[in-house]
Amino acid sequence: MATRSLSNPKFNLKLSANVVNTLADGTTVTAPQPYLTYAPALANGIVAGQANRGWQQVEATILSGEQVVIDLFDFQGLDIGAGVGNDALGQAMAIQEIVVIIIINKNEAGEAGLLEVLPATGEGWTPIGTHTVAVGGALGAQGMVMKMQVAEAGFDVVDNSHRITLRASGGDVIYSIYVLGRDDDEESSVSSSSVSSNSSSSSASSTSSSSSSSSSVSTSSISTSSSSVSTSSISTSTSSSSSSSASSSSSSSASSTSSSESSSSPSSTG
């Protein structure tokens, strides 16, 4: 048996700008607003301020008018390089609580293609909220949705609420998704080599996207910036396996879910 954990999980968010008033004589008055530095303490584990699972899918593509469904419990049908439903070390995923989830429209600034993020029609994960064109919340190029809950309950992932839909509107969308979570029921797990076939029997949606995953798995980070110099970053690392086993498993291309939502546990579409 091998123990799975997160080593040195971190979250850092910084937002800064200066409000400037230029007077008639050329002098200026400034105030640093908004100014935010947010870096809550995180550690490995399953209680408040902790997380023990990490997963990401980086720069996958959704064609215009198509959608993918992501099951936040066991990531059925998704292969990020180490087997369907597995993390980057080939270990079967299972998450009961979300600590952090970040979804980004990675299109270049000015590119068409809005990313809609919403609960799936069947077993929809309601904590993500509804971010669609219809309600004015779809993500344009470089747009981001982030939810964070470091409290002990986190955001629950339960039987009737665990799937989200990502949909491209008005153009193709390149997206990335990052997840920190907790698996309360499985503090230890079998080694990577013995779980690689674990989720292959799932009849989850096939993906219309292509994805890539980090070859070292030790760190994942994102950053966004605006004219007001805002930056957010998230990094996690995994200590259960050497970096050599991570690099051997993350070179293959990952696939996302297709335009028709289906999975082996929930059979509804949406």
FENJOHU-V395114 format. One record per run of one state. SS is the DSSP state (@ for helix, = for strand, . for the rest). FROM is the first residue (numbers start at 1). LEN is the number of residues. If there is no record, write none. Layout:
# FENJOHU-V395114
{{SS/FROM/LEN} {SS/FROM/LEN}}
This chain:
# FENJOHU-V395114
{{./1/1} {=/2/2} {./4/2} {=/6/11} {./17/2} {=/19/4} {./23/5} {=/28/4} {./32/3} {=/35/4} {./39/4} {=/43/2} {./45/5} {=/50/2} {./52/1} {=/53/10} {./63/4} {=/67/5} {./72/7} {=/79/1} {./80/6} {=/86/1} {./87/5} {=/92/1} {./93/4} {=/97/9} {./106/8} {=/114/6} {./120/4} {=/124/1} {./125/1} {@/126/3} {./129/2} {=/131/1} {./132/7} {=/139/1} {./140/4} {=/144/5} {./149/6} {=/155/2} {./157/1} {=/158/1} {./159/2} {=/161/1} {./162/1} {=/163/7} {./170/3} {=/173/10} {./183/5} {=/188/2} {./190/2} {@/192/3} {./195/15} {=/210/3} {./213/17} {=/230/9} {./239/4} {@/243/7} {./250/4} {=/254/2} {./256/15}}
